[in-house]
Amino acid sequence: QQYIEDNNSDFIKFKTRLLLDESKNDPIKRAQLVTDIVKSIAIIPDAIVRQVYARECSTMMSMDEKVILSEIAKLKQQHKAEAQKEENRARNVQPVFIPDTPELPQSTPSPGLAANVSPFEHEERMLIKFLIKYGEHLLFDETDPEFEAHEDVKVADIIFHGLDEDELTLKNEIYARIVSEYAAQQTETFEPEKYFTRHHDHHLTRIISDIIAEPYEISKMHTEQGSFQGEEKNLKNIVPKLLLEYKSKILDQRMAGLKSDLQGCSDAVKMMEIMKQIQEYTAIRKQLRQALGGRIF
């Protein structure tokens, strides 16, 4: 206690220094240290504060900040899955996505039903597709010049981190539960496609089978430049692009809502607050559009 007060240090940084001293030349203890610190940072509720701690601790531990952030994202998804299970137990509900239902004949949806489809449906389905089909594929490794990582980073890590850094949960409840269950089940030997296509909920396996069979459309620009290599070999472009497009659509929807609120607002103070939010969102949208335009997909 006196040591903490004398060094004017917060608990997480103090804990990092202390455990670093204990694990100097022991790689096993060092790995345990990283896991312990990630767990401590993951419980911080504020996303900005979490990122600050991740950056400081990554410097102290000589690790890439992105690796720590991806581990935090994975842990937070696991926490969501555990919370969902507890909620199901409290309600005395079986921990399955939706009740298994008999096979229904195929039919063409009416225009009225089509209008109810979420504007984020395509991006969310594709995120689920790449999570289940390629989630355990390496996206970057420690030798990759494009990503200075001290550990291997998988497709699932990038997706979890991309959602967590902006506190996003997929709008489709079934897809959101798939993400949570994936995080809860993930181990070194986890085979997501086998797990979900053999799931005890047969209705879910049909949904998953349909999603992973859907082709991902790569732009004409990409194919014309001769760089098309197929989904699996193009994951480094496809996965970040999907996340950016998804975030861009969510931002557009939020801005549309703010503009609608502004039109019906008569309070000057409230109007200024809304206009400030619109200005902030506009700047973020510009960054997203530049990121999307700066890549060849």
C-alpha positions in Angstrom: 0.0 0.0 0.0 2.8 2.4 0.9 4.6 1.6 -2.3 1.5 2.5 -4.3 1.1 5.8 -2.5 4.8 6.7 -2.8 4.8 6.2 -6.5 1.5 8.0 -7.1 0.5 5.1 -9.4 -2.9 3.7 -10.2 -3.5 0.0 -9.4 -3.3 -1.4 -13.0 0.1 0.2 -13.7 1.4 -0.7 -10.3 0.2 -4.3 -10.8 2.0 -4.4 -14.2 5.3 -3.2 -12.8 5.1 -5.6 -9.9 4.3 -8.6 -12.1 6.9 -7.6 -14.7 9.6 -7.8 -11.9 8.4 -11.2 -10.9 8.4 -12.6 -14.5 11.6 -11.1 -15.9 13.1 -14.2 -17.6 10.1 -16.6 -17.4 8.0 -16.6 -20.6 5.3 -18.7 -19.0 4.9 -16.2 -16.1 5.1 -13.3 -18.7 2.2 -14.8 -20.7 0.2 -15.2 -17.4 1.0 -11.5 -16.7 -0.4 -10.4 -20.1 -3.6 -12.4 -19.4 -4.0 -11.0 -15.9 -3.5 -7.4 -17.1 -5.9 -7.8 -20.0 -8.6 -9.1 -17.5 -8.0 -6.0 -15.4 -8.3 -3.6 -18.3 -11.4 -5.3 -19.8 -13.5 -4.5 -16.8 -13.0 -0.7 -17.2 -16.4 0.6 -18.5 -15.2 3.6 -20.5 -13.8 2.7 -24.0 -11.4 5.6 -24.1 -10.0 4.9 -20.7 -9.5 1.3 -21.7 -7.6 2.3 -24.8 -5.3 4.6 -22.7 -4.5 1.8 -20.3 -3.9 -0.6 -23.1 -1.5 1.8 -24.7 0.4 2.4 -21.5 0.6 -1.2 -20.5 1.6 -2.3 -24.0 4.6 0.1 -23.7 5.5 -1.2 -20.3 5.3 -4.9 -21.5 6.9 -4.2 -24.9 3.9 -5.5 -26.7 1.9 -4.3 -29.7 -1.1 -2.3 -28.5 -3.3 -3.9 -31.1 -2.7 -7.4 -29.7 -3.7 -6.3 -26.2 -6.8 -4.5 -27.6 -7.9 -7.6 -29.6 -7.5 -9.8 -26.4 -9.6 -7.3 -24.5 -12.3 -7.4 -27.2 -12.3 -11.2 -27.1 -12.7 -11.2 -23.3 -15.5 -8.7 -23.4 -17.4 -10.8 -25.9 -16.9 -13.8 -23.6 -18.4 -11.7 -20.7 -21.4 -10.9 -22.9 -21.9 -14.6 -23.6 -21.7 -15.4 -19.9 -24.1 -12.6 -19.1 -26.5 -14.0 -21.7 -26.3 -17.4 -20.1 -27.0 -16.0 -16.6 -30.0 -14.1 -18.0 -31.3 -17.3 -19.6 -30.9 -19.2 -16.4 -32.8 -16.5 -14.4 -35.6 -16.7 -16.9 -35.4 -20.5 -16.9 -34.8 -20.4 -20.6 -32.7 -23.0 -22.5 -29.4 -21.3 -23.8 -30.3 -21.6 -27.5 -30.8 -18.9 -30.0 -34.3 -19.7 -31.2 -36.6 -22.7 -30.8 -36.0 -25.5 -33.3 -38.7 -25.4 -35.9 -39.8 -27.8 -38.7 -38.6 -27.2 -42.2 -41.0 -24.7 -44.0 -41.5 -24.6 -47.7 -39.5 -21.9 -49.6 -41.6 -18.8 -50.5 -40.9 -15.4 -52.0 -41.2 -12.7 -49.3 -43.8 -10.0 -50.0 -42.8 -6.4 -50.6 -44.2 -5.5 -47.2 -41.8 -8.0 -45.4 -38.8 -6.9 -47.5 -39.3 -3.3 -46.2 -38.7 -4.6 -42.6 -35.2 -5.9 -43.4 -32.5 -4.2 -41.3 -30.3 -1.7 -43.3 -27.3 -3.5 -41.8 -28.4 -7.0 -42.8 -25.9 -7.5 -45.6 -22.8 -6.3 -43.6 -23.9 -8.3 -40.5 -24.4 -11.5 -42.5 -21.0 -11.1 -44.2 -19.3 -10.5 -40.8 -20.9 -13.7 -39.5 -19.8 -15.5 -42.7 -16.2 -14.5 -42.3 -16.3 -15.1 -38.5 -17.6 -18.6 -38.8 -15.8 -19.6 -42.0 -12.4 -17.9 -41.4 -12.5 -16.8 -37.8 -9.5 -19.0 -36.7 -7.5 -18.2 -39.8 -4.3 -16.1 -39.2 -4.7 -12.6 -40.5 -1.4 -11.3 -39.3 1.5 -13.0 -37.5 4.6 -11.7 -35.7 6.7 -11.7 -38.9 4.1 -9.7 -40.9 5.6 -6.3 -42.0 2.1 -4.8 -42.3 1.3 -5.5 -38.6 3.9 -5.2 -35.9 2.5 -7.8 -33.6 4.2 -9.9 -31.0 1.5 -12.5 -31.3 -0.5 -14.1 -34.1 -3.8 -12.2 -34.8 -6.8 -14.1 -36.2 -9.8 -12.9 -38.2 -12.0 -13.3 -35.1 -9.7 -11.1 -33.1 -10.0 -8.3 -35.6 -13.8 -8.6 -35.8 -14.1 -8.7 -31.9 -11.8 -5.7 -31.6 -13.6 -3.8 -34.4 -16.9 -4.1 -32.7 -15.7 -3.6 -29.1 -13.7 -0.4 -29.8 -16.9 1.4 -30.7 -19.1 -0.5 -28.2 -21.1 -2.1 -31.1 -23.4 -5.1 -30.9 -24.9 -6.6 -34.1 -28.4 -5.4 -34.5 -29.8 -8.8 -35.5 -30.2 -10.6 -32.2 -29.4 -14.0 -33.7 -26.2 -12.7 -35.2 -25.3 -11.0 -31.9 -25.8 -14.3 -30.1 -23.6 -16.1 -32.6 -20.8 -13.7 -31.9 -21.2 -14.1 -28.1 -21.3 -17.9 -28.3 -18.3 -18.0 -30.6 -16.3 -15.9 -28.0 -17.5 -18.2 -25.2 -16.5 -21.4 -27.1 -13.2 -20.2 -28.6 -10.2 -22.2 -27.7 -6.9 -23.0 -29.5 -8.6 -26.1 -31.1 -12.0 -24.4 -31.8 -13.4 -25.2 -35.2 -16.2 -22.6 -35.7 -17.7 -23.9 -39.0 -17.9 -27.5 -37.6 -19.3 -26.3 -34.3 -22.1 -24.1 -35.8 -23.1 -26.3 -38.7 -23.5 -29.2 -36.2 -25.3 -27.1 -33.6 -28.0 -28.7 -31.6 -30.4 -26.0 -32.8 -31.3 -27.2 -36.3 -32.9 -23.9 -37.3 -29.6 -22.2 -36.5 -27.6 -24.6 -38.6 -29.8 -23.8 -41.6 -29.2 -20.1 -41.1 -25.5 -20.6 -40.7 -25.3 -22.9 -43.8 -27.1 -20.3 -45.9 -24.8 -17.5 -44.7 -21.5 -19.3 -45.3 -22.6 -20.4 -48.8 -23.3 -16.7 -49.8 -20.5 -15.3 -52.1 -18.8 -12.1 -51.1 -18.8 -9.7 -54.0 -15.4 -8.1 -54.7 -15.5 -4.9 -56.6 -14.8 -4.7 -60.3 -11.9 -2.3 -59.6 -10.2 -5.1 -57.6 -10.6 -7.8 -60.2 -9.6 -5.5 -63.1 -6.3 -4.7 -61.4 -5.5 -8.4 -61.4 -5.3 -8.6 -57.6 -8.3 -10.9 -57.0 -7.2 -14.0 -55.1 -10.4 -15.3 -53.7 -11.9 -14.8 -50.3 -9.4 -16.8 -48.2 -6.3 -15.2 -49.7 -7.9 -11.7 -49.6 -9.0 -11.6 -45.9 -6.6 -8.8 -45.0 -8.6 -6.5 -47.3 -12.1 -7.9 -46.9 -12.4 -8.1 -43.1 -11.3 -4.5 -42.3 -13.4 -3.2 -45.2 -16.5 -5.0 -43.9 -16.0 -3.4 -40.5 -15.6 0.0 -42.0 -18.7 -0.3 -44.2 -20.7 -1.5 -41.2 -19.6 1.4 -39.0 -20.2 3.8 -41.8 -23.8 2.7 -42.2 -24.5 2.9 -38.5 -23.0 6.4 -38.4 -25.2 7.4 -41.4 -28.3 6.2 -39.5 -27.3 8.1 -36.3 -26.8 11.3 -38.3 -30.1 10.9 -40.0 -31.7 10.6 -36.6 -29.9 13.7 -35.3 -31.0 15.7 -38.3 -34.6 14.6 -37.8 -34.3 15.7 -34.1 -32.9 19.0 -35.2 -35.9 19.7 -37.4 -38.4 19.2 -34.6 -36.3 21.0 -31.9 -37.2 24.5 -30.7 -34.9 24.7 -27.7 -31.8 26.7 -28.6 -29.5 24.9 -26.1 -30.6 21.5 -27.3 -30.2 22.6 -30.9 -26.6 23.6 -30.3 -25.9 20.2 -28.7 -27.4 18.3 -31.7 -25.5 20.5 -34.1 -22.2 19.7 -32.2 -23.0 16.0 -32.4 -23.7 16.2 -36.1 -20.4 18.1 -36.6 -18.5 15.4 -34.7 -20.2 12.6 -36.6 -19.4 14.3 -39.9 -15.7 14.4 -39.1 -15.8 10.7 -38.2 -17.7 9.8 -41.4 -15.1 11.7 -43.4 -12.4 9.6 -41.8 -14.3 6.4 -42.5 -14.9 7.3 -46.1 -11.2 8.2 -46.6 -10.2 4.8 -45.1 -12.6 3.0 -47.4 -11.4 5.0 -50.4 -7.8 4.5 -49.6 -8.0 0.8 -50.1 -8.4 -1.3 -53.2 -11.0 -3.9 -52.7 
